[in-house]
């Protein structure tokens, strides 16, 4: 049949697999030849079944799922070339992980012997392929765990015919393979039994590795690291292990530096000083590690050396934190030396390496803050205060500084740099929280003055800027801890800011940010503000600086008071932005920050003048309303011309405080009444625009919350009518969200409950009209989400009206389908409604409400079977789960209707394959009426068993 226009071409059908080993092996070889051939050779090949590389790849993937692949791969390992052998070993590894159940039990031994034979043969060649040896060793390791070969190490060590490379290969991968969750085991106990064998064999393994270290140093170190990482070796085994001391000594060399550092770091991480049983190992390691030539290494220009020693020193500090913060009989000499070493690593010129230490400082400060009693904490803080203050110096002078080539860095590196600077500011803030604002401010002040002095006779606008910027960034980090009466440093800083170079965008951005962070302090020193506001206004014209300048203006407005009047200049600034057309060049988000700040400043002024603020509201809102009306009336205007005006109007209503005169309509209500028609026109004109609907509903939400439910009540009917009508026309989910706000505000008031429920019922009816199937719900997941969150709020606010209404049965019927959706938010909304409904049903047992109880019981009887069937499927992994409330639903159903639940679960489990033991344990947990937390554990065990069984039953598809 010819392919229709626009239809995707169908892939060529796969050739059938042969049951003859020789024939299938030839096909596999031909496919591999096609995969590895050059594109030109593939195009020139005009014969055979593999003329396309993609077809060959699909065939090989399918081959790996066939039972004949066991024998074909074994034959390839005997006769194949390097590429064929690697593919065969890789296939056998995958099958040993997933498909050993295809083989009879008595074939396991012969497969093991065959794999060991191949591995031993390839290990003995002059230049063995490391990749091939690794794949074969992985296959052996996976098979060993599958067949519970818990004497593998003792057997291999005792076998004199085994090549040392065979042993090294297996020892390197066996620990990680045993721990891998990709290794599917019918009985997880096999994994733990193998781990116990590894632990018991550790001393013998380490002696073997020590004997091989001179011949295969790199492989030995790799294997040793694997055992430290994946095997819970007893600390005493490490004390007797010469490999550990050799690894530490190898840090003096460069040839195996990285491997040695990996081992030492892993030992420190796995055996911290605060874990019981590690004391002897820690006491043995500390003097050995203290003898490392750390100072010499830090003088090196080799970044590999610097990185390795920084990792070791930092990990040592983190792992031995309990020693650093423990009582000391020698004035903490050794502990301070370790902290000093970490501090030295923080001074490394490469910020990528120096930043490795930042987590240590975070840990140290957090742990210091948690020390009790207070007196001991203060004593320790006094011990380490000099080093913490020097850390502040390092942050300012090195870690926080922009690189000299900042303007030439690509965007991804700039993003990494900003992330690094964020972590540095967190470190500075942590230090300030520990030592106090005055101490850190004084330290930063000294550094700042030094930077200013270095400007010398040079005018600030011609000076090097990175040091000043770094100081300013650190000032911004500690703004919350600076005392309000500080009067020596901050005035100097704010007097300098307007004089800084204005062409340096990072400097201007940080300076603007500092102004905003210290808005509260500036509100008590208004004389300093006069040159700062023009500085921020100029920054609005620079795209890179505008966000910081706009936020700073907002923060200044939020801190305004009677002595710090800023509303008038900001109003003038905002009018200039709007009137001059600069709003087109300023990002809307930045403009809204300024407008929000202006509204807050005007609100303080309104309250201070004891006026109602209606004239201020009119002056701000009327221009917005005019532009909104013009945009809606313009036939060529898009919805994107309307939504900014809705954002501006929302900001005004949300942040401008209006105090209505007694007995009068709230001015905001009058404003909204005048916009009803405009909003209706916008909805009618752009019914499919979800963003427009979202903006309109957000405006309604903030209007209700701004004026209050009682003041808004006179226009509630108009709002309900608009929400219902707009939802019928547009089918947009934001109107359901707006309805849920209405339910929250009015649902508990009996005077409004009936009309609220009528609104909900009408919107539910509209939803059901286009949510007829699971495909419809898949096409409208946002509607499903908001519909059920709306109904959950109804249950919370006015449940009785819904419980006794036929609508409840329709909602449950819809929820039975919706819970199958592979959509996170829709799934969570559905489960939230069900959970709240069942919780309400449980509460009815303590109330005398027979009508509600009977109605809910009737709905559960009708829809419970389908609901429980899908809940069971979710637990078994057949349906997606995006919430941990599925077991809770079953637990609550068991309290409401235990007999029916048992029948429904028996029916659900009878239609699918379920592990019998897991099913019986789960049903037993239900019958014993466990507490919720205990039942959740039982459900989790059932889920794990089903997942493991499901993975065994699933067949991998090409």
N, C-alpha and C positions, 0 to 999 in steps of 0.2 A: 504494500500500500504506500503510495507517495506521501511524504511528510507534508502536512499542511503548513501554509505560510504562518510563520511566527511560532510554530511548535518546536520544542527543543529536540534535537536529534537523539534518537534512541541509541544507547550503547550496544556495541556488537555483543551477541550472546557468547557466553563462555563455552569453550569446548568442554565436553564431558570429561570427568576424571576417569582414569582407567583403574581397574582392580588388579592389573598386572604390574608388578613392581618395576620390571625393566622398562615397560612402555611408559609408565608414569614418570620414571626417572628421566627418560629422554625428553619428555615434555617439559619437565621442570628445568632441565639444562637448557633447552631451547628458550624458555621464558627468561632465565637468568642471562643468557647470552644477549637477548633483546634488551633487557634492562640496562646492562652495562655497556652495550654498543654505543658508538657515537651516533648522534642524530642522523648524519648523512648516511651511515650504513643501514640504519633502520628504514630510512626512506627508500634506499636502493633495493632492499630485500623484497623480492616480489613473490616469494614462495613460502610455504609453511603456514602454521596457524597463528603465529605471533608477529604480525606485521605492524602492530602498534604497541608502543611501550606501555600505554595505559592498560590495554587488554592483558599484556603479560603480567603487569603488577596485580591486576584483579585476579588473574588465575593463580598466582603464587599465594595471595592472601587466602583464597578459597582452599588451596591445597593444604594450608596449615591447619585447617579445620577437619581434614579427612583422616580417617583412621589409618589409611595406608601410608601416611606421611611418616609414621614411626619407622617403618622398614626402608622407605626410600631415603630418608635422612641418614639412617645407619649406613646404607650402601654408598651414599654420596661422601660420607666421611672416610670411607675406605678408598674411593676411587676418584673423588672430585678434585678440582683445582682450588685455589685459595678462596675465591669468591663463592664457589659452590659449597665448600666446607663451612665457611662462616654462616651462610644462609641455613645450612643443615643444623649447625650447632644452635643458632638463634631459634630455629623452629622447635628443636627439642627442648630448649629451655622454656619456651612458652608453653609447650604441651606438658612438661613436667610440672609447671605451675598450675595449669588449668584442667588438663584432660587425662590425668592418670587413671581416672575411673574407667576409661575406655579399655584398659588392659586387664587381663585376668591377674589375680593376686600372685600366681606362681610365675608370672612373667617379669615381676619387678626385679628379682635378683639378676636375671640375665640382662635386663636393660642396664642395671647398675654396672655390671661387669663390662658390658660393651662400652658404656660411656667412660669408665675408668681406663679401659684399654685405649680408646681414642685419645683421651687426655694425656695418658702416659706416653703414647707414641709421639704426639705432636710436641710434648714438653721436652722430648729428648733430641729434637732436631737442633742443628747448629744455631739457627736464628729463628726461634719460634715466634709466631704471630701472637702478640699480646692480646689482641682483640679476640682471636679464635680461642686462646686458652681461657680467657675470661668467660666467654659464652659457654664453653664446655664445663668449666668449674661451676658456673651458675646452674647449669642443668643438673650436675651431680648434687649440688647443694639442695636444690628444690626437691629432687627425688629423695634425698636422704630424709628430709623432714616429712615428706608424704608417706614414705614407707616405714617411718619411725625407726630409722637406722641410727640409734642413739649410741652406737659404738664406732661411728665413722672415723673419729679422730684417732682413737686408740688403735683401730684396725689399720688405718693408713700409716700411722707412725711406726707400727710394728712390722709393716710390709717392707722388707729391704729392697724389693724390686721396684718400688715406687720412686719415680724421679723426683728430686727436690723441687723442681719447678711445678710438678703436679701438686705437691703439698702446699707450696706457697700460693698457688692459684686458688686452691680450695679454701685455705685459711683466710685469704683476703676477702672472699665474697660470702662465705658461709654465715657469719654472724648477721650481716645485713639481710641476706636472703631469708634467714629464719625469722627476722622481725618484720619482713615486708608484708603489707596488707594486700599485695597483689598475689600472694601465695594463698590459694584457696584450699582450705583443709576441711575435710568432713568432720574432723574432731580436733578442736583447738587445743586439746590437751597435748597433742603431738608437738605443737610448737613449744609449749612450756617444758616438756620432757627433753626436747633438743636443747633448749636454753640451759637446763640444769646440767646436761652433758657438757656443754661448752664451758660453764663455770667450773665444773670439776676438772676439766681438761686443761684449764688455763696454765697452770705451772708447767705441764709437759709441752704445751704449745710454745710457751715463752722460751723454754730451753732449746727447742728445735730452731726457733727464730734466731736465737743468739748464736747457734752453730752456723747459721747460714749468712749472718750479717756481713761478713767480709766478702762473700761471693756475690750476693744479690742485695746490696744495701738498700736501694730504692724500693724493691719489692718487699723487703722485710719491714721497712718503716711503714709502708702502706698497710701491710697486714697487721702490724702492731696497732696502728691507729684504729683500724676497723674493730679490733677486739676491745680497745678502750671505749670506743663509741657505742658499740652495740651489745656488749656482754657485761653484765654486772659483776665484774671481777672483784674478788675480795681484796681489800686494801693490803692484806698481808702478802698476797701473791705479787703485788707490785713492789713491795719492799724488798722482796728477794729477787726481783727481775733486774738483771744488768742492762737490759734494753732501755729502761727508763733513764738510768743515769747516762747511758751512751747518747740518748736522744737529747738530753740537756747539754751534754758536752758538744754535740753536733751543732748547737747554736753558735759555737765559736767559728764554724766554717760557713762557707757560702754555697758549697756544692749541694748539700741536702738541707739547706736552711729552712725552706718552706715546710717540708715534711716534718722536720724536727719541731718546728713551731706548732704545727697542727697537733702533734702528739702532746706536747707540753700543755697547750691550751685545753685540749680535751681532758687531760688528767685533772687539771685545775677545775674545769667545769663540772666534771663528774664526781669529784671528791672534795667538796667545799668544807671549810673548817667548821661550819655550824651543824653538820650531820654527825650524829653519834657513830662511832666506829672508825672515823677517819683521823682521829687525833694523832696516832703514831705516824701515819703517812704524812700528815701535814707537818709535824715536828721534824720529820726527816727531810722533807722537801724545802722548807724555808731556808735553812742555811746554805743548801746547794744552790737554790735559785738566787739567793742573795749574792753569791760569788760571780754571777754573770757579769760580763764587762758592759754593763748598761751604759755607763757614761761614754765609753769609747764608741759603742754602737751608735749613740745619739749624735756623735760628731761625724758620722759617716755621710757621704753624699749618695750612697746607694739606697734607693727607696725600698728595695726588697729587704735590706737589713733593717731599716727604720720601721717598716711595717711589721716585720716579724717580732722585733723586740717590743714594739708598742702593743701588739696583741698579747704577748706573754705577760708583760708588766700589768696591763690593764686587767686581764683575766685574773691574775694573781691578786690584785687589789680587790676585785669583786668577790672572788671565791673566799678570800680570807678576811672579809669585812668584819666578821665576828671577832677576829683577833685584833683588828685595828681599833675596834670600839670596846674592847674588853679592858678590865682593870690591869694595870701594868706596874711592876715593881721597879722598873728602871726608867721612869719618866717617859715611857712610850718612845724610846730611842729607835728601836727596830721598826715599830709601826710608822713613826713619822718618816723614817727612811723610805719605806715602801710608798707612802703617799707622796713623798718628794720625787720618787722615780716616776710616778704617774704624772705628776705636774711637769716634770721635764719632758715627758712624751707629749704633753699638751702644747709645748712650745715649738714642736717640729714645724718647719716652714710649710710643708705640704698640709693644707687644711684637710684634705681627704684622709690623711693618716692621723693627724692630730685629733680629728673629730671622733676617732675610735674611743678616746678617753671620756667623752662626755657622759656616757651612761654610767661610768664609775662615779663621777661627781654627783649625778642624780641619785644613785643608790646610797652613797655616803651621806648626803644631806637628808634624805628621807629617813634613813636608819637613825641618824643623829636626833632627828626630831621625835622619834618614837621611844627614845631611851627614857627610862624611869628608874630612879627618882630624878626630880628636877635638878637637884644639886649635882648629881653625877653627870647629867647632860651638860650643864653649864661648865663643869670642869673639862669635859672633853672638847666642848666648843672652844674653850680658851686654848687648849693644846693645839688644835688644828686651825685656829683663826688666822695665823700668819700665812699659812699655805693657801687658805681660801681667798684671802685678800690678794695674794700673788696670782691666783687663778683669775681674779677680776682683771688684773693687769694683762694677763695673757689674752683674755677675751677681747679687750679693747685694742691692744697693740697688734694682735695677730689674727685670732679666730674670726673676729667680726669684720675685719677690714675687707673692702672690695679689692679684687686683684687689679693691677694696673691696666690690664687689657680688657676690662669689663665691657667696653663698647664694642669689642670685636668678638665676643663670645657668642656662639650659636644659642638659640632659644632654649634647647634642652639643658645645656650647661648652666645657663642663667637660672633656670627653674631649680636645678640641683643646688646652686649657690644660695638661692633664697630659702630653700628648705634647710640647708646647713645653718644659715644665719638665724633662722627661727629656733633651731635647737640651741644655739649659743645664747640667744635672748632668754630662753627657758632656764639655762644654767645660771645666768646672771640673776634672774628673778629668784631662783632657788637659794642662791647665796644670800640675797637680800632678805628673804623670808627667815633665814636662819640667824643672820647676824644683826639684822635690823636696818631700817632705812637710813638712819644717820651715819652709821659706820660705812655702808657701801657708798652713800652719796658723797661722803668725805673722800673716799678713795677715788671715785670717779671724778670728783671735782679736782683733785690733784692732777689726774691724768689730763683732764680737760684744760686746765690752766697751762700745763706743759705744752700741749698742742698749740694753744693760743700764743704762748711765748715764742714758740718756734717760728711763728709767722714773722716775728721780729719787726723790722721796719717795712716788711712787704704788706701791701694792702690785701685784706682778706680775699678780694676778688681775683688776685693773681697768685694766691697761695695754693699749696698742695692740700687737697680737700679730704683725703681718705681718713686721716686720723680724727679730724673733727667729726666727720660723719659717723665713724665708729663710736665715738663718745656719745653723740646724740642718740644713736640707736640703743645704747645701753641705758641712757637716761630714760628713754621711753619704756624700757623693760621694767624699771623699778618705780614707775610713777605712783603705784598704789601704796608704796611704803614710805614715800617722802613726807616728812612732817609738814603740816600746813603753815608753821611759823618759820620755815626756812627762808632766810633773807640774805644769804651771802653769795651763794653760787648761782641760784636760778635767775636772779636779776641780771647777772653778768651774761648768762647764757642767752636769755631772751633779748638782751640788748644787742648781742652779736648776730643773732639769726638774720635780721633784715640786711646785714652787711655782707652776708655770705655770697659766694659766686652764684649767680642766678642761671648760668648756662649749664651747670652740672646737675642733671636731672636726678640722679640718685641722692645727691646731697639735699636738693630742694624737697624731694619726696620725704626724706627722713625728718628734715626740719619741720615740715608741715605736720607730720605725724606727731612729733614731740609737742607742738603747740596744742594739738587736740588732747593728747594724753594728760597734759598739765592744765586742762581747762579749769578744774576746780581750784587749783592754786592761783591761776591767773584771775579768777573771779574775785579773789581777795587782794589782788594787786592790779587793779584796773588801769593804772597809769602806764603799765608796760604793754597794754593791748593796742594802743593807737597805731604804732608802726607794723604790728603783726597782721592786722586784718587786711591792709593793702597787699602785704606779702602773700597772703592766702588767695586774695582775689586775683592777683597776677598768675598764681599757680594754676588757676582754673583754665587759663588759656593754653596750658602745656598738657597735652593728652597724658603723658606719663606721670604727671604730678597731680592732675585734677582729682583722682580718687582720694588721695591723702588730704588734699586741701578741702574738698567737700566734706569729708568726715570730720576734719578739724573744726570747720565752721559749725557743723551740727553739734559737736561736743561743747564748743564754746557757748552756743545758744542754750544747751541743756543746763549749763552752770550759771546762767545769768541770774542776777538778783538786783535788789534796789540800788546797790552801789556799783553794779556791773551791768549797765543797760546797753544791750547790743541789738535789740530788736530793730531799731530805726536804721542803723547802717546796713544790717543784713537785708532788711526790706528794700533799701535802696539798691543794694547789690543784686538782689533777685529780680527786681524790676528791670534793671539794666540788662540782665541776662535774657529776660523774656522779650523786652522791647527791641533790643539790638539784634535779635536773631541768633545770639550766641548759644541759645538752647539747642539749635540744630547741630552745633559743633560739640557741645557738651553731652556726654553720655547721659541717658535718661536716669540711670541709677544715681549718678553724681548730682544731677539737678534735684532729684527727690530727696537726697540727703540734706541739701541746703533748704529745701522747702520744709522738711520735717523740723530742722533746727529752728527755722523762722517761726513755725507754728508753736513750738515749745516756748520760745522767747516771748512771743506775743501772749501766750497763755499766762505766763508769769506776770506780764504787764497788766493783763486784764484783771487778774486776781488782785494784784496790788492796787489797782485803781477802783476796785469794787464795781466794775461795769459788767454788762452781760456779754459783750464782745460781738454782738450781731453785726455791727458796722464793720468790724475786722473780717468777719466771715464773708460778708458781701464783697468787700474789696478784694479778697483773695479768690473767692469762688466764681464771681461773675465773669471775669476774663476766661476762666476755664470753661464755664458753661457756654460762653459765646463761641469759643473755638470748637467745643464739642458739637454744638448745633450746626456750625458751618461745615465741619467734617462729615456729619451725617447727611446734610443736605447736598453735599457735593457728590454728584453721581459718579465721578471718576475716582473718588477717594476710596482707599482700601480700609480694611478693618485695622490695619497697623497705624492708620492715622487717628483712629478713635481710641485705641487702648491707652496711649500715653495720657490722654486727658482724663480717662477714668482713673489711672494711677494717681494723677495729681489731685483729683477730687477726693479720692480715698485717703491720701496723706493728710489733706486739710481736715477732713472729718475725724480722722483717727487721732490726730495730735493737737488740734486746736481746741482748747477748753472753752466751752460756752456755758454761761450760767443764765438760764432763762429767767425772766421775771415771773414772779408768782402769778398763776392763773392764766398764763399765756402759752401759746404753742411754742415748742422748742424751735429756734431758728433753723436748726439742721433739718427738722421735719419739713419746714416750709421749702427749704432748698431741695430736698429730695422729691417733694411733691411736684416741684416745677420740672424735674428731670424724668418723671415717669414716662412721658410720651417719647422723649429722646431715647431712653433705654429700650422701650418697646420697638421703636423704629429700627434701632441698631440690631436688635435680635431678629426682627423680621427680615432685614436686608442681608444679614450674614448668619443664617441659621446653622451652618455647618462649622463655624469658627469656634473651636473649643476655647481658645485663649480669650476671645471676647466674652464668652459666657463666664469664664472663670473670673475675669476682671469685674463684671457686673455683679456677680454673686459675692465677691470679696467686698465690694462697695456696700452692699446690703448688710453683710455681716458686721462691718465696722460701724455702720450707722446705728444698728440696733445696740451694739455694745457701748457706743459713745453716748447716746442719749438715754439709754436705760430702757428696760422692757416696759415700764409703766408709761413713760413719755412717748414711746413708740406705738403703744397700743391703738391709738386712733387710726393709724394708717396700716395696721396689721392686715386687715382684709384686702387692702389694695396690694400689699406685698404678696399675700398668699395667691391672689388671682394672677399676678404677674408670674410668679414661680410656676404655677400649674400650667398656665397658658404657654409660657416660654418652653417648658419641658415638653409639652405636647407638640410644639412646632419644631423644636430643635433636637430633642432626644439627647441633650448634652448632660453629662454627669454632674457638672458644677451646680446645676439647679437642685439636684438631690442633696448635695452637700449644704447648700443654703437652706433647704428645708430642714435638715438635721439641726442647724443652728436655731431655727425657729422652734423646733421641738424642744431643744435644750432650754430656751429662754421662757417658753410659755406652756410646755407640756404638763408641768406639775400644777398649774393653776386650773382649778375646776372650771373657771369661767371661760377658759379658752380651749379646754381639752377636746370638746366635740369638734369644733371647726379645725383644730390641728389634725385630728384623726381623719377628718374628711379630706384634707389636703394630702395626707399620707396615702390614703386609700386611692385617691385619684391618680397620684403619681405612680403608685404600684400598678394600677390598671394599665396606665400608659406603658410602663416597663414590660409587663407581661405581653402586651400586644406585639412587641418586636423581639422578645426573648422567648421564642417558641421551641428552640432546640439547643443542644450543646454547641452547635456551630454558631448560632446566633450569639450565644454568650461568649464564645471565643472571639467573635468579631467586636464585641462591646464589653471587654473586661472591666473598664472603668465604671460603666453603668452598674454592673454586677456588684462591684466593690462598694460604691456609694449607696446603692439600694439597700444592701444588707447592713451597712453601718447606720443608715437612717433608721432601719427597723430595730437595730440594737438600741438606738437612743429612745425609740418609742417604748421598748421594753423597760428601759431604765426610768422613763419619766411618766408614762401613762399606760402601763402594761395591760391593765384590766380591759381597756377598750379593744385592744388587739387580740387578747387571748380568747375572748368570747365571740370574735368576729370570724366569719368564714375566710377572711383574708389570711389568717394564720395558716390554714391548711394549704392555701396556694403558695405561700412563702416557703413552707417546708417542702412542698413538691418541687419548687424552683431550687431550693438549697440542695436537695438530693442530686440534682444535675450539676449545679454550680460547684459543688465540692470536688468535682472531677477535673476542673479546669487546671491547666498547667500555667497558672499565672499567680504570682506571689500575692499581690495585693487583693485580687478578687478572692483567692482562696482564704486569706486571712479575714476578710470582711465577712465571708459566709460563715466561717467557724466562729467568729465573734458573735454573730447573731444567734447561732445555735447555742453557744455556751451561755449567753445571757438569758436565753429563753429557758434552758434547762435549770439554770440557777434560780430563776423566778419560780419554776415549778417546784423546786425543793423548798423555797420559802413559803409556798402555799400550804405545806404540811403544818406550819406553825400558825396559820391564819384560818379563820372560818370563812372560806370562800368556795363552797361546793360547786357553784356554776363554773368558775374559772378552772378548778381542778378537773372537773368532768370534761370541759372543752379541750384542755391540753391533753388529757389522757386519750381522748378520742382522736386527736390529730396524731399523737404518737402511735396509736394503734394502726392508723391508716398508712402513715408514711414511715413508720419506724423500720420496717423490714428493708426498704430501699436505702434508707439512711445508714443503718448499721452495716448493710452489705458494702457500701462504699467506704465507711470508716474502717471496716476490716481490710478491704483492699488497700487502703492507705497504709495501715499498719504492716501489711505484708509486702509493701513496696510496689504494688501494681498501679497505684495512683501517687501523684506527687504530694509531698508534705512540705508546707512552708511555715508550719507552726507546731509548737509542742503541746497543743491543746487537744489533740486527737484522743490520747488516753484519758484525759479529763472528761471529755464528752461521754466516753463509754462508761467511765466510773459513775457519772451522774445518771446516765440512763439505767445503770444497775440499781441505783437507789430508787429511781422512779418506777421502773417496771422490770424487776429482775427476771421473772419467768419468761416474759416476752423476749427479753434480751438474750437469754440462753437459747431460745428457739431460733431467733434471727441469726445469732452467731453460728449455731450449728449448721444452719442452712448455708450461710456464707462460706464457712470452712469446707462444707461438703462439696462445693462446686469447683474448688481449686485444690492444687497440691500444697499441703501444709505439713511441716515437720510434726510428726505425731506427738513426740515428747514435748515439744514447745507448745503445741496446741493444748495438751492436757494440763501443762503447768499454768498456762494463761487462764483457761477455764476454771481451774482450781482456785486461782487467785480471786476470780470474780465470786465464786461460791462462798469463799471465806470472809467476804466483806472487809477486805483490807482497808486501812487508812489510805488516803489519796496518795501520799508520798510513796508508801510501800507498793501500791498498785502501779504507780508510774514506773517504778523499778522493774516490776514484773512485765509491764508492757514493753519496756526498753529491751529486756532480755528476749521477749518474743520477737520484736522487730529484728534484732541482731540475728536470731536463728533463722528467720524467714529470709533475710538478706543473704545470708551465707548459702542457704538452700537454693535461693533464686539464682545466685551466681553460678552454682553448679549446674543448674538446669538450663541456663541460657546457653544457646549455641552461638558462637561468634559467626557473624555473617560477613561475606566478602564485600 
